[in-house]
């Protein structure tokens, strides 16, 4: 892991915020980008990965 656990949690928090903004703006491209980033960070942290059925990410 190139980053500390704290940095990864911070990046995850920011990715969720960006995802919510993209959802409000109805930007499916950005939603998918941030959803994939969220799942990647969660995997890196070893926590349960979020599911995004509306984006076919389960």
CHARMM-style PDB file with segment names, atoms N, HN, CA, C and O in Angstrom:
ATOM      1  N   UNK     1       0.858  -1.175   0.000  1.00  0.00      PROA
ATOM      2  CA  UNK     1       0.000   0.000   0.000  1.00  0.00      PROA
ATOM      3  C   UNK     1       0.899   1.231   0.000  1.00  0.00      PROA
ATOM      4  O   UNK     1       1.792   1.352   0.839  1.00  0.00      PROA
ATOM      5  N   UNK     2       0.665   2.133  -0.931  1.00  0.00      PROA
ATOM      6  HN  UNK     2      -0.060   2.034  -1.612  1.00  0.00      PROA
ATOM      7  CA  UNK     2       1.504   3.313  -1.082  1.00  0.00      PROA
ATOM      8  C   UNK     2       1.123   4.415  -0.095  1.00  0.00      PROA
ATOM      9  O   UNK     2       1.927   5.306   0.182  1.00  0.00      PROA
ATOM     10  N   UNK     3      -0.080   4.359   0.429  1.00  0.00      PROA
ATOM     11  HN  UNK     3      -0.733   3.636   0.205  1.00  0.00      PROA
ATOM     12  CA  UNK     3      -0.555   5.404   1.338  1.00  0.00      PROA
ATOM     13  C   UNK     3      -0.839   4.813   2.713  1.00  0.00      PROA
ATOM     14  O   UNK     3      -1.008   3.602   2.857  1.00  0.00      PROA
ATOM     15  N   UNK     4      -0.890   5.676   3.717  1.00  0.00      PROA
ATOM     16  HN  UNK     4      -0.754   6.660   3.600  1.00  0.00      PROA
ATOM     17  CA  UNK     4      -1.225   5.213   5.055  1.00  0.00      PROA
ATOM     18  C   UNK     4      -2.718   4.887   5.119  1.00  0.00      PROA
ATOM     19  O   UNK     4      -3.497   5.285   4.253  1.00  0.00      PROA
ATOM     20  N   UNK     5      -3.087   4.163   6.155  1.00  0.00      PROA
ATOM     21  HN  UNK     5      -2.454   3.841   6.858  1.00  0.00      PROA
ATOM     22  CA  UNK     5      -4.497   3.814   6.338  1.00  0.00      PROA
ATOM     23  C   UNK     5      -5.341   5.077   6.504  1.00  0.00      PROA
ATOM     24  O   UNK     5      -6.443   5.168   5.963  1.00  0.00      PROA
ATOM     25  N   UNK     6      -4.824   6.040   7.246  1.00  0.00      PROA
ATOM     26  HN  UNK     6      -3.928   5.966   7.685  1.00  0.00      PROA
ATOM     27  CA  UNK     6      -5.557   7.294   7.443  1.00  0.00      PROA
ATOM     28  C   UNK     6      -5.766   8.045   6.143  1.00  0.00      PROA
ATOM     29  O   UNK     6      -6.838   8.606   5.914  1.00  0.00      PROA
ATOM     30  N   UNK     7      -4.754   8.063   5.289  1.00  0.00      PROA
ATOM     31  HN  UNK     7      -3.883   7.608   5.474  1.00  0.00      PROA
ATOM     32  CA  UNK     7      -4.887   8.730   3.996  1.00  0.00      PROA
ATOM     33  C   UNK     7      -5.913   8.027   3.120  1.00  0.00      PROA
ATOM     34  O   UNK     7      -6.668   8.670   2.391  1.00  0.00      PROA
ATOM     35  N   UNK     8      -5.931   6.708   3.197  1.00  0.00      PROA
ATOM     36  HN  UNK     8      -5.318   6.185   3.789  1.00  0.00      PROA
ATOM     37  CA  UNK     8      -6.892   5.942   2.402  1.00  0.00      PROA
ATOM     38  C   UNK     8      -8.310   6.201   2.880  1.00  0.00      PROA
ATOM     39  O   UNK     8      -9.220   6.341   2.063  1.00  0.00      PROA
ATOM     40  N   UNK     9      -8.514   6.268   4.194  1.00  0.00      PROA
ATOM     41  HN  UNK     9      -7.775   6.155   4.858  1.00  0.00      PROA
ATOM     42  CA  UNK     9      -9.851   6.595   4.727  1.00  0.00      PROA
ATOM     43  C   UNK     9     -10.265   7.997   4.283  1.00  0.00      PROA
ATOM     44  O   UNK     9     -11.426   8.215   3.940  1.00  0.00      PROA
ATOM     45  N   UNK    10      -9.333   8.945   4.285  1.00  0.00      PROA
ATOM     46  HN  UNK    10      -8.389   8.768   4.564  1.00  0.00      PROA
ATOM     47  CA  UNK    10      -9.636  10.303   3.836  1.00  0.00      PROA
ATOM     48  C   UNK    10     -10.036  10.320   2.370  1.00  0.00      PROA
ATOM     49  O   UNK    10     -10.976  11.015   1.987  1.00  0.00      PROA
ATOM     50  N   UNK    11      -9.327   9.560   1.555  1.00  0.00      PROA
ATOM     51  HN  UNK    11      -8.563   8.995   1.866  1.00  0.00      PROA
ATOM     52  CA  UNK    11      -9.653   9.483   0.130  1.00  0.00      PROA
ATOM     53  C   UNK    11     -11.028   8.848  -0.066  1.00  0.00      PROA
ATOM     54  O   UNK    11     -11.781   9.251  -0.952  1.00  0.00      PROA
ATOM     55  N   UNK    12     -11.352   7.855   0.762  1.00  0.00      PROA
ATOM     56  HN  UNK    12     -10.740   7.528   1.481  1.00  0.00      PROA
ATOM     57  CA  UNK    12     -12.657   7.205   0.670  1.00  0.00      PROA
ATOM     58  C   UNK    12     -13.774   8.186   1.009  1.00  0.00      PROA
ATOM     59  O   UNK    12     -14.800   8.229   0.331  1.00  0.00      PROA
ATOM     60  N   UNK    13     -13.568   8.973   2.061  1.00  0.00      PROA
ATOM     61  HN  UNK    13     -12.734   8.938   2.612  1.00  0.00      PROA
ATOM     62  CA  UNK    13     -14.567   9.971   2.439  1.00  0.00      PROA
ATOM     63  C   UNK    13     -14.791  10.982   1.301  1.00  0.00      PROA
ATOM     64  O   UNK    13     -15.928  11.351   1.008  1.00  0.00      PROA
ATOM     65  N   UNK    14     -13.716  11.418   0.675  1.00  0.00      PROA
ATOM     66  HN  UNK    14     -12.792  11.119   0.913  1.00  0.00      PROA
ATOM     67  CA  UNK    14     -13.825  12.378  -0.426  1.00  0.00      PROA
ATOM     68  C   UNK    14     -14.491  11.753  -1.649  1.00  0.00      PROA
ATOM     69  O   UNK    14     -15.247  12.416  -2.359  1.00  0.00      PROA
ATOM     70  N   UNK    15     -14.207  10.479  -1.890  1.00  0.00      PROA
ATOM     71  HN  UNK    15     -13.593   9.941  -1.313  1.00  0.00      PROA
ATOM     72  CA  UNK    15     -14.824   9.793  -3.027  1.00  0.00      PROA
ATOM     73  C   UNK    15     -16.332   9.674  -2.835  1.00  0.00      PROA
ATOM     74  O   UNK    15     -17.094   9.848  -3.785  1.00  0.00      PROA
ATOM     75  N   UNK    16     -16.770   9.378  -1.600  1.00  0.00      PROA
ATOM     76  HN  UNK    16     -16.151   9.237  -0.828  1.00  0.00      PROA
ATOM     77  CA  UNK    16     -18.207   9.316  -1.325  1.00  0.00      PROA
ATOM     78  C   UNK    16     -18.853  10.679  -1.538  1.00  0.00      PROA
ATOM     79  O   UNK    16     -19.948  10.765  -2.095  1.00  0.00      PROA
ATOM     80  N   UNK    17     -18.194  11.731  -1.105  1.00  0.00      PROA
ATOM     81  HN  UNK    17     -17.305  11.661  -0.653  1.00  0.00      PROA
ATOM     82  CA  UNK    17     -18.744  13.081  -1.284  1.00  0.00      PROA
ATOM     83  C   UNK    17     -18.874  13.397  -2.774  1.00  0.00      PROA
ATOM     84  O   UNK    17     -19.893  13.931  -3.212  1.00  0.00      PROA
ATOM     85  N   UNK    18     -17.845  13.067  -3.548  1.00  0.00      PROA
ATOM     86  HN  UNK    18     -17.017  12.633  -3.192  1.00  0.00      PROA
ATOM     87  CA  UNK    18     -17.873  13.314  -4.985  1.00  0.00      PROA
ATOM     88  C   UNK    18     -18.960  12.480  -5.664  1.00  0.00      PROA
ATOM     89  O   UNK    18     -19.612  12.943  -6.600  1.00  0.00      PROA
ATOM     90  N   UNK    19     -19.151  11.250  -5.187  1.00  0.00      PROA
ATOM     91  HN  UNK    19     -18.621  10.874  -4.427  1.00  0.00      PROA
ATOM     92  CA  UNK    19     -20.201  10.394  -5.743  1.00  0.00      PROA
ATOM     93  C   UNK    19     -21.578  11.019  -5.514  1.00  0.00      PROA
ATOM     94  O   UNK    19     -22.406  11.073  -6.423  1.00  0.00      PROA
ATOM     95  N   UNK    20     -21.807  11.490  -4.288  1.00  0.00      PROA
ATOM     96  HN  UNK    20     -21.134  11.447  -3.550  1.00  0.00      PROA
ATOM     97  CA  UNK    20     -23.102  12.112  -3.986  1.00  0.00      PROA
ATOM     98  C   UNK    20     -23.341  13.362  -4.832  1.00  0.00      PROA
ATOM     99  O   UNK    20     -24.464  13.599  -5.277  1.00  0.00      PROA
ATOM    100  N   UNK    21     -22.315  14.149  -5.056  1.00  0.00      PROA
ATOM    101  HN  UNK    21     -21.403  13.956  -4.695  1.00  0.00      PROA
ATOM    102  CA  UNK    21     -22.439  15.344  -5.900  1.00  0.00      PROA
ATOM    103  C   UNK    21     -22.769  14.934  -7.335  1.00  0.00      PROA
ATOM    104  O   UNK    21     -23.643  15.527  -7.967  1.00  0.00      PROA
ATOM    105  N   UNK    22     -22.070  13.920  -7.847  1.00  0.00      PROA
ATOM    106  HN  UNK    22     -21.360  13.438  -7.334  1.00  0.00      PROA
ATOM    107  CA  UNK    22     -22.329  13.445  -9.206  1.00  0.00      PROA
ATOM    108  C   UNK    22     -23.753  12.915  -9.339  1.00  0.00      PROA
ATOM    109  O   UNK    22     -24.390  13.079 -10.380  1.00  0.00      PROA
ATOM    110  N   UNK    23     -24.250  12.277  -8.273  1.00  0.00      PROA
ATOM    111  HN  UNK    23     -23.733  12.144  -7.427  1.00  0.00      PROA
ATOM    112  CA  UNK    23     -25.614  11.751  -8.306  1.00  0.00      PROA
ATOM    113  C   UNK    23     -26.636  12.882  -8.364  1.00  0.00      PROA
ATOM    114  O   UNK    23     -27.617  12.798  -9.103  1.00  0.00      PROA
ATOM    115  N   UNK    24     -26.410  13.928  -7.591  1.00  0.00      PROA
ATOM    116  HN  UNK    24     -25.613  13.996  -6.990  1.00  0.00      PROA
ATOM    117  CA  UNK    24     -27.311  15.087  -7.612  1.00  0.00      PROA
ATOM    118  C   UNK    24     -27.292  15.740  -8.988  1.00  0.00      PROA
ATOM    119  O   UNK    24     -28.325  16.196  -9.478  1.00  0.00      PROA
ATOM    120  N   UNK    25     -26.121  15.783  -9.606  1.00  0.00      PROA
ATOM    121  HN  UNK    25     -25.282  15.412  -9.207  1.00  0.00      PROA
ATOM    122  CA  UNK    25     -25.985  16.386 -10.932  1.00  0.00      PROA
ATOM    123  C   UNK    25     -26.397  15.436 -12.049  1.00  0.00      PROA
ATOM    124  O   UNK    25     -26.359  15.800 -13.225  1.00  0.00      PROA
ATOM    125  N   UNK    26     -26.790  14.218 -11.682  1.00  0.00      PROA
ATOM    126  HN  UNK    26     -26.820  13.922 -10.727  1.00  0.00      PROA
ATOM    127  CA  UNK    26     -27.255  13.204 -12.631  1.00  0.00      PROA
ATOM    128  C   UNK    26     -26.196  12.890 -13.691  1.00  0.00      PROA
ATOM    129  O   UNK    26     -26.517  12.742 -14.870  1.00  0.00      PROA
ATOM    130  N   UNK    27     -24.949  12.791 -13.272  1.00  0.00      PROA
ATOM    131  HN  UNK    27     -24.688  12.911 -12.314  1.00  0.00      PROA
ATOM    132  CA  UNK    27     -23.836  12.494 -14.159  1.00  0.00      PROA
ATOM    133  C   UNK    27     -23.431  11.031 -13.986  1.00  0.00      PROA
ATOM    134  O   UNK    27     -22.645  10.693 -13.100  1.00  0.00      PROA
ATOM    135  N   UNK    28     -23.976  10.173 -14.841  1.00  0.00      PROA
ATOM    136  HN  UNK    28     -24.614  10.447 -15.560  1.00  0.00      PROA
ATOM    137  CA  UNK    28     -23.720   8.739 -14.686  1.00  0.00      PROA
ATOM    138  C   UNK    28     -22.252   8.395 -14.924  1.00  0.00      PROA
ATOM    139  O   UNK    28     -21.739   7.449 -14.326  1.00  0.00      PROA
ATOM    140  N   UNK    29     -21.573   9.142 -15.780  1.00  0.00      PROA
ATOM    141  HN  UNK    29     -21.990   9.910 -16.266  1.00  0.00      PROA
ATOM    142  CA  UNK    29     -20.152   8.888 -16.025  1.00  0.00      PROA
ATOM    143  C   UNK    29     -19.338   9.121 -14.760  1.00  0.00      PROA
ATOM    144  O   UNK    29     -18.513   8.289 -14.383  1.00  0.00      PROA
ATOM    145  N   UNK    30     -19.571  10.246 -14.111  1.00  0.00      PROA
ATOM    146  HN  UNK    30     -20.241  10.922 -14.418  1.00  0.00      PROA
ATOM    147  CA  UNK    30     -18.856  10.554 -12.873  1.00  0.00      PROA
ATOM    148  C   UNK    30     -19.270   9.618 -11.748  1.00  0.00      PROA
ATOM    149  O   UNK    30     -18.438   9.220 -10.933  1.00  0.00      PROA
ATOM    150  N   UNK    31     -20.560   9.261 -11.696  1.00  0.00      PROA
ATOM    151  HN  UNK    31     -21.237   9.584 -12.358  1.00  0.00      PROA
ATOM    152  CA  UNK    31     -21.025   8.340 -10.666  1.00  0.00      PROA
ATOM    153  C   UNK    31     -20.276   7.015 -10.772  1.00  0.00      PROA
ATOM    154  O   UNK    31     -19.833   6.469  -9.761  1.00  0.00      PROA
ATOM    155  N   UNK    32     -20.134   6.500 -11.980  1.00  0.00      PROA
ATOM    156  HN  UNK    32     -20.493   6.944 -12.801  1.00  0.00      PROA
ATOM    157  CA  UNK    32     -19.429   5.231 -12.185  1.00  0.00      PROA
ATOM    158  C   UNK    32     -17.962   5.363 -11.783  1.00  0.00      PROA
ATOM    159  O   UNK    32     -17.407   4.472 -11.141  1.00  0.00      PROA
ATOM    160  N   UNK    33     -17.333   6.487 -12.167  1.00  0.00      PROA
ATOM    161  HN  UNK    33     -17.784   7.211 -12.689  1.00  0.00      PROA
ATOM    162  CA  UNK    33     -15.923   6.700 -11.839  1.00  0.00      PROA
ATOM    163  C   UNK    33     -15.710   6.692 -10.331  1.00  0.00      PROA
ATOM    164  O   UNK    33     -14.797   6.030  -9.839  1.00  0.00      PROA
ATOM    165  N   UNK    34     -16.539   7.415  -9.601  1.00  0.00      PROA
ATOM    166  HN  UNK    34     -17.281   7.953 -10.001  1.00  0.00      PROA
ATOM    167  CA  UNK    34     -16.377   7.480  -8.153  1.00  0.00      PROA
ATOM    168  C   UNK    34     -16.806   6.185  -7.469  1.00  0.00      PROA
ATOM    169  O   UNK    34     -16.223   5.804  -6.454  1.00  0.00      PROA
ATOM    170  N   UNK    35     -17.810   5.508  -8.006  1.00  0.00      PROA
ATOM    171  HN  UNK    35     -18.284   5.818  -8.830  1.00  0.00      PROA
ATOM    172  CA  UNK    35     -18.232   4.230  -7.433  1.00  0.00      PROA
ATOM    173  C   UNK    35     -17.102   3.209  -7.547  1.00  0.00      PROA
ATOM    174  O   UNK    35     -16.843   2.460  -6.605  1.00  0.00      PROA
ATOM    175  N   UNK    36     -16.440   3.179  -8.682  1.00  0.00      PROA
ATOM    176  HN  UNK    36     -16.651   3.788  -9.447  1.00  0.00      PROA
ATOM    177  CA  UNK    36     -15.314   2.257  -8.853  1.00  0.00      PROA
ATOM    178  C   UNK    36     -14.176   2.621  -7.912  1.00  0.00      PROA
ATOM    179  O   UNK    36     -13.516   1.736  -7.367  1.00  0.00      PROA
ATOM    180  N   UNK    37     -13.941   3.908  -7.717  1.00  0.00      PROA
ATOM    181  HN  UNK    37     -14.478   4.627  -8.159  1.00  0.00      PROA
ATOM    182  CA  UNK    37     -12.891   4.358  -6.804  1.00  0.00      PROA
ATOM    183  C   UNK    37     -13.237   3.967  -5.367  1.00  0.00      PROA
ATOM    184  O   UNK    37     -12.372   3.521  -4.613  1.00  0.00      PROA
ATOM    185  N   UNK    38     -14.501   4.138  -4.994  1.00  0.00      PROA
ATOM    186  HN  UNK    38     -15.204   4.500  -5.606  1.00  0.00      PROA
ATOM    187  CA  UNK    38     -14.955   3.773  -3.651  1.00  0.00      PROA
ATOM    188  C   UNK    38     -14.710   2.291  -3.411  1.00  0.00      PROA
ATOM    189  O   UNK    38     -14.163   1.912  -2.375  1.00  0.00      PROA
ATOM    190  N   UNK    39     -15.109   1.454  -4.356  1.00  0.00      PROA
ATOM    191  HN  UNK    39     -15.553   1.763  -5.198  1.00  0.00      PROA
ATOM    192  CA  UNK    39     -14.931   0.010  -4.202  1.00  0.00      PROA
ATOM    193  C   UNK    39     -13.456  -0.358  -4.122  1.00  0.00      PROA
ATOM    194  O   UNK    39     -13.079  -1.243  -3.354  1.00  0.00      PROA
ATOM    195  N   UNK    40     -12.627   0.306  -4.900  1.00  0.00      PROA
ATOM    196  HN  UNK    40     -12.934   1.025  -5.523  1.00  0.00      PROA
ATOM    197  CA  UNK    40     -11.189   0.048  -4.879  1.00  0.00      PROA
ATOM    198  C   UNK    40     -10.581   0.404  -3.524  1.00  0.00      PROA
ATOM    199  O   UNK    40      -9.791  -0.360  -2.970  1.00  0.00      PROA
ATOM    200  N   UNK    41     -10.952   1.554  -3.005  1.00  0.00      PROA
ATOM    201  HN  UNK    41     -11.594   2.175  -3.456  1.00  0.00      PROA
ATOM    202  CA  UNK    41     -10.429   1.978  -1.704  1.00  0.00      PROA
ATOM    203  C   UNK    41     -10.924   1.064  -0.589  1.00  0.00      PROA
ATOM    204  O   UNK    41     -10.172   0.732   0.327  1.00  0.00      PROA
ATOM    205  N   UNK    42     -12.187   0.658  -0.666  1.00  0.00      PROA
ATOM    206  HN  UNK    42     -12.799   0.927  -1.410  1.00  0.00      PROA
ATOM    207  CA  UNK    42     -12.725  -0.247   0.350  1.00  0.00      PROA
ATOM    208  C   UNK    42     -11.996  -1.592   0.316  1.00  0.00      PROA
ATOM    209  O   UNK    42     -11.727  -2.178   1.365  1.00  0.00      PROA
ATOM    210  N   UNK    43     -11.678  -2.079  -0.876  1.00  0.00      PROA
ATOM    211  HN  UNK    43     -11.897  -1.604  -1.728  1.00  0.00      PROA
ATOM    212  CA  UNK    43     -10.930  -3.328  -0.994  1.00  0.00      PROA
ATOM    213  C   UNK    43      -9.538  -3.170  -0.394  1.00  0.00      PROA
ATOM    214  O   UNK    43      -9.034  -4.070   0.278  1.00  0.00      PROA
ATOM    215  N   UNK    44      -8.926  -2.024  -0.644  1.00  0.00      PROA
ATOM    216  HN  UNK    44      -9.335  -1.293  -1.190  1.00  0.00      PROA
ATOM    217  CA  UNK    44      -7.596  -1.754  -0.103  1.00  0.00      PROA
ATOM    218  C   UNK    44      -7.606  -1.739   1.424  1.00  0.00      PROA
ATOM    219  O   UNK    44      -6.648  -2.166   2.066  1.00  0.00      PROA
ATOM    220  N   UNK    45      -8.704  -1.240   1.994  1.00  0.00      PROA
ATOM    221  HN  UNK    45      -9.483  -0.893   1.472  1.00  0.00      PROA
ATOM    222  CA  UNK    45      -8.836  -1.167   3.449  1.00  0.00      PROA
ATOM    223  C   UNK    45      -9.315  -2.482   4.054  1.00  0.00      PROA
ATOM    224  O   UNK    45      -9.243  -2.670   5.269  1.00  0.00      PROA
ATOM    225  N   UNK    46      -9.798  -3.378   3.226  1.00  0.00      PROA
ATOM    226  HN  UNK    46      -9.857  -3.225   2.240  1.00  0.00      PROA
ATOM    227  CA  UNK    46     -10.278  -4.661   3.726  1.00  0.00      PROA
ATOM    228  C   UNK    46     -11.656  -4.590   4.346  1.00  0.00      PROA
ATOM    229  O   UNK    46     -12.000  -5.418   5.190  1.00  0.00      PROA
ATOM    230  N   UNK    47     -12.451  -3.609   3.939  1.00  0.00      PROA
ATOM    231  HN  UNK    47     -12.171  -2.936   3.254  1.00  0.00      PROA
ATOM    232  CA  UNK    47     -13.824  -3.496   4.445  1.00  0.00      PROA
ATOM    233  C   UNK    47     -14.791  -3.965   3.357  1.00  0.00      PROA
ATOM    234  O   UNK    47     -14.409  -4.104   2.195  1.00  0.00      PROA
ATOM    235  N   UNK    48     -16.034  -4.206   3.741  1.00  0.00      PROA
ATOM    236  HN  UNK    48     -16.344  -4.094   4.685  1.00  0.00      PROA
ATOM    237  CA  UNK    48     -17.049  -4.649   2.800  1.00  0.00      PROA
ATOM    238  C   UNK    48     -17.241  -3.602   1.713  1.00  0.00      PROA
ATOM    239  O   UNK    48     -17.368  -2.411   1.996  1.00  0.00      PROA
ATOM    240  N   UNK    49     -17.261  -4.058   0.474  1.00  0.00      PROA
ATOM    241  HN  UNK    49     -17.158  -5.025   0.244  1.00  0.00      PROA
ATOM    242  CA  UNK    49     -17.415  -3.138  -0.646  1.00  0.00      PROA
ATOM    243  C   UNK    49     -18.876  -2.759  -0.839  1.00  0.00      PROA
ATOM    244  O   UNK    49     -19.774  -3.597  -0.751  1.00  0.00      PROA
ATOM    245  N   UNK    50     -19.090  -1.478  -1.103  1.00  0.00      PROA
ATOM    246  HN  UNK    50     -18.361  -0.797  -1.175  1.00  0.00      PROA
ATOM    247  CA  UNK    50     -20.439  -0.977  -1.355  1.00  0.00      PROA
ATOM    248  C   UNK    50     -20.948  -1.531  -2.676  1.00  0.00      PROA
ATOM    249  O   UNK    50     -20.170  -1.824  -3.584  1.00  0.00      PROA
ATOM    250  N   UNK    51     -22.262  -1.670  -2.771  1.00  0.00      PROA
ATOM    251  HN  UNK    51     -22.894  -1.432  -2.034  1.00  0.00      PROA
ATOM    252  CA  UNK    51     -22.887  -2.141  -4.003  1.00  0.00      PROA
ATOM    253  C   UNK    51     -23.601  -0.971  -4.663  1.00  0.00      PROA
ATOM    254  O   UNK    51     -24.243  -0.157  -4.000  1.00  0.00      PROA
ATOM    255  N   UNK    52     -23.475  -0.907  -5.970  1.00  0.00      PROA
ATOM    256  HN  UNK    52     -22.954  -1.569  -6.509  1.00  0.00      PROA
ATOM    257  CA  UNK    52     -24.120   0.142  -6.749  1.00  0.00      PROA
ATOM    258  C   UNK    52     -24.921  -0.529  -7.858  1.00  0.00      PROA
ATOM    259  O   UNK    52     -24.488  -0.555  -9.009  1.00  0.00      PROA
ATOM    260  N   UNK    53     -26.107  -1.081  -7.511  1.00  0.00      PROA
ATOM    261  HN  UNK    53     -26.459  -1.060  -6.575  1.00  0.00      PROA
ATOM    262  CA  UNK    53     -26.882  -1.827  -8.504  1.00  0.00      PROA
ATOM    263  C   UNK    53     -27.325  -0.967  -9.690  1.00  0.00      PROA
ATOM    264  O   UNK    53     -27.484  -1.484 -10.796  1.00  0.00      PROA
ATOM    265  N   UNK    54     -27.523   0.320  -9.479  1.00  0.00      PROA
ATOM    266  HN  UNK    54     -27.393   0.739  -8.581  1.00  0.00      PROA
ATOM    267  CA  UNK    54     -27.943   1.195 -10.574  1.00  0.00      PROA
ATOM    268  C   UNK    54     -26.833   1.362 -11.611  1.00  0.00      PROA
ATOM    269  O   UNK    54     -27.092   1.765 -12.745  1.00  0.00      PROA
ATOM    270  N   UNK    55     -25.586   1.046 -11.214  1.00  0.00      PROA
ATOM    271  HN  UNK    55     -25.376   0.718 -10.293  1.00  0.00      PROA
ATOM    272  CA  UNK    55     -24.449   1.122 -12.116  1.00  0.00      PROA
ATOM    273  C   UNK    55     -23.912  -0.261 -12.484  1.00  0.00      PROA
ATOM    274  O   UNK    55     -22.858  -0.381 -13.109  1.00  0.00      PROA
ATOM    275  N   UNK    56     -24.645  -1.299 -12.090  1.00  0.00      PROA
ATOM    276  HN  UNK    56     -25.501  -1.201 -11.582  1.00  0.00      PROA
ATOM    277  CA  UNK    56     -24.244  -2.694 -12.301  1.00  0.00      PROA
ATOM    278  C   UNK    56     -22.910  -3.026 -11.646  1.00  0.00      PROA
ATOM    279  O   UNK    56     -22.116  -3.795 -12.188  1.00  0.00      PROA
ATOM    280  N   UNK    57     -22.670  -2.442 -10.479  1.00  0.00      PROA
ATOM    281  HN  UNK    57     -23.315  -1.817 -10.039  1.00  0.00      PROA
ATOM    282  CA  UNK    57     -21.479  -2.749  -9.697  1.00  0.00      PROA
ATOM    283  C   UNK    57     -21.934  -3.413  -8.401  1.00  0.00      PROA
ATOM    284  O   UNK    57     -22.258  -2.737  -7.425  1.00  0.00      PROA
ATOM    285  N   UNK    58     -21.953  -4.725  -8.408  1.00  0.00      PROA
ATOM    286  HN  UNK    58     -21.689  -5.273  -9.201  1.00  0.00      PROA
ATOM    287  CA  UNK    58     -22.389  -5.457  -7.207  1.00  0.00      PROA
ATOM    288  C   UNK    58     -21.352  -6.451  -6.757  1.00  0.00      PROA
ATOM    289  OT1 UNK    58     -21.557  -7.150  -5.765  1.00  0.00      PROA
TER     290      UNK     58
END
